[in-house]
Amino acid sequence: MSAPVLYLSHGAPPLADDVRWTGELAGWSADLPKPKDVLMVSAHWEDAPTTLGSTTGAPLTYDFWGFPQKYYEVTYDAPSAPALADDVTKLLTWPGHQVHREEARGLDHGAYVPLKEMFPEADVPVLQMSMPTLDPRGLFEIGRRLAPLREQGTMIVGSGFTTHNLRWFNPHGGADGLPPRASAEFDHWAQEAMKAQDVDSLLDFLDKAPAAHEAHPRTEHFAPLFVTLGAAYESGGLDNKSVIDGFWFGLSKRSWQFG
């Protein structure tokens, strides 16, 4: 049976202090077949050409600033996945598209923050891959080419945020306790588009979705979704379920599973 494909909203380092959300991630993982390994595409790594992270155990990349010291002391010593790196390189090498390696780059917080909650024993090998573009169709094509990995037990994970406008970030909540209207509107649209398996609308979300430019002033946090859409589309279809929903300081944490 092929491994599922996930798109998850990953949270910032303080996610570890959110009892509800960490429980949701742990519960999701408990319902999944344990993967052979994980290919992680995080919103926090854009690099062209497509680049693969460490297969030699580089330390975590603490790619954030201004947080309490304890968040810089987190560790996540998942095994590396050199064989997966070789497979990804073969699948993504074609005329005009090459794959590079950056062995000094460890997992960033878009990767290790959710994985620490889902696989706390750090016993699943992990490889992180950069996004070489934010173009939805380019990422969709990359996902399509990665689809064969599912048959060998690799879980492909896109890690972003269903809405991501840090101007909304309010630890105290809105005056009425509700998320910003634009965040709620985009979240509802995304959920309906996913239910309908409307790939064309999702790929054209900046033109089709309400409040798209407010929900994503820059699109890197929605971009990992397109890799997962491509992988699911090519290898079994877009049947999906929304596993986590709700909002975190105004941002939609909706997350989906394919397969």
N, C-alpha and C positions, 0 to 999 in steps of 0.2 A: 504494500500500500504506500502511495506516495506521501511524503511529508506535507503537512499544512504550510500555507504561506500566511504571514501575519503582517498587518500594518498596525502599529501601536503608537499612542501618544506617550512620550517617554518621561516627561517631567524634568524638573531641575534637580540638583542634588538633594534639596530638602524633601523630595518625594519619600525618602526613607523614613521621614517623621510622620507621614500621612497614613494613619492606621487603615483607613478605609481603602485607599488606593493600593497600598501594598498588599492588602488582603485580596483585592480584586485580581491583581497580577498573579499572586500565588495560586489563587483558585483557578485561574485560566490555565496556568502551567500544569496544575494537577490533572486537568482534563485532557491534556495533550499527550500523544505518544512521545516518548523521549526521543529526541532526534539524534542522529549519528553525530551531527555537528550543526553549527549555525553560521549562515552568511548574513552579516549585519550591514545594512545601508543606513547610515545616520545622517540626519539633517546637518550635522555639525562637521561634515567633511566633504568639501567640494574641492576637487583636484582633477585637472585634465593633463594628460590622458587618464583614463581609469587607472586607479592605483590601489594596490592591496597593502594592508597594514602588516604588522609584525607576524611572522611565523616562528619567532625565536624567543618569545617571552618578554618583549619590551614592557616597561612599566606603563600604567595608565596615563592617559593624557588628561590633565585637569584643566580643561578648556573653559574656565569660568573665573570670574573675579569678584572680590568683595564679599565672599561668604565666610562664615566662621571656620576656624582652622580644622575642626573635626571633619569637614567635607573633603579636605585635602589629604586626609590620612586614610581614607577608604581604600581598600584593596579588593581586587577581584582577579584571582590567579587562575583563570580558565586555561585549559590546555590549548596550545596553538594547533593550527590545522594546515600544515604544509601541503598535504595531499589535496585538500580542497583548493588551496591557492593554485596548484598546478591545473586542476580541473577548470577553475574559473578562467585562468589564462588561456587555455585552449578554446573554451567556448566564446570568449570575447575578443579573440584575435581574428580579424578579417581585414581585407584591404582598407586602409584608412583608419583603422581602429586598433590600437595597441594597448597592452596592459603593462603597467610599471609596478615595481615593488618599493615599499618604504619600510624597511625592517626596523627602523628606530621609532616608528609610530605605534604606540599602544592604543587600546580601546579608549574612545572619548566618552563623555558622559551620556551622550545619546545612545551609546551601546551598553556600557556597564551599569548605568543606573537601573534600567528595567531588568536587565539580565540578572542582577544581584537579587532581585525580588522573585524572579521566575525560576531561576536555577541557583539557589543560594549555596549549594555545595560546590559550585564552580567546577563541575565534572563533565561539562559538555564543551568540546572544542569550539572555538569561535574565531572567525576571520572577519575583519572589517574591510569594506570596499568603499572607495570614494564615489561620489557622483561627479561625472565629468562635465555635466551640463545640468541646467534646470529646465530644459525643454521637455515638456511632458511626453511628446512622441519619441524623442531620443531615449528617454529613460524607459519608456514602454518597450522599445525594441531591445534594449539591454535585458530587461526582464524576460522577454520572450526567449532570448538566447540562453538565459540561465535556467530555463524550465527543466531541462533534463536532470538537474541536480536533485530535484524532488524525488526522483525514482531511486536514488541511492541513499535516501534518508536525510538529506540536507534540508533544514528549515530555513527558508529565506524570510528575513525580517526587515521590513521598512520601519524606521524609527523616526517619527516626527512629532507633529501636533496638528490636530484637525483644525483648530484655529490658533493663530499665533500673532498677536499684536501686543507687545509688551507695554504699550501705553495703557492697556486695560488692566494690567496686573495690579490687583488690589488685595492685599492679604486680609483686609477688613471687610471685603465684599461691597457690593453696591448699596446705595441707600435703602433699596427695597429687597436686598438679598438675592437679586437675580443677576444673571450674566448680562453684559451689554447686548443690546438688541441685535447688533450686527453679528455678534458671535453666535447667538441663538439661531438667527436666520440662516447663516451659512451652515451650521451644524445640521439643521433640519434638512436643508437642501442636499447636503452630502449624504445623509442617511437615505433619503428618498432615491437619489441617483444610484446609490449602491444597491438598494433593494431592486431597482429596475434594471440593474446591470447595464446602465447607460454609459458605455465606455466613451462614446463621442462627447457627451456632455462633460464627463469628468476630465477628459483631456483638454477641453475648452473651458475649464472652470472659470478662468478670469473673465470670460465674456458671458458665460451662462449662469453663474451662481450669483445670488443676491449678496451684496456687500463683500464681494470677493476681495477687492483691493483693501478694504478695511480689515477683513479677517486675516489677510496675508499681505501686508505692505511689501514684504519680500517673500518669495514663494518657496524658500528652501525647506520649510517645515512640512509642506504638503507634498513636496517633490518625491520623497521616498515611496509614497503610495503608488506612483506610476511604475516603479520597478516591480512591485508586488502585483499590480494589475497585469502587467505583461507576463509575468511568470505563471500566474493563475490562468490567464486567458489561453496560453499556449499548451497547458498541461492539465486540462480537466474542466475548464470553464470557470465562470465568475460567480458561481453559487457561493454566497457569503453570509456571515452573521455578524451583527454588532455585539461584541462581547462585553465591552465597557463603554459606558456613556456618562453624562454629567459634565460638570465644569470644575475647574481648579483655578481659583483666583481670576475668574472670567474667561479662561481659555477652555475650549472644548477638548476633553480627554478621550473622545470617542475612538474606539479601536475595533478593527475587524479581523476576522479569520476567514480564509478561503480554504476549502477542503477539510 
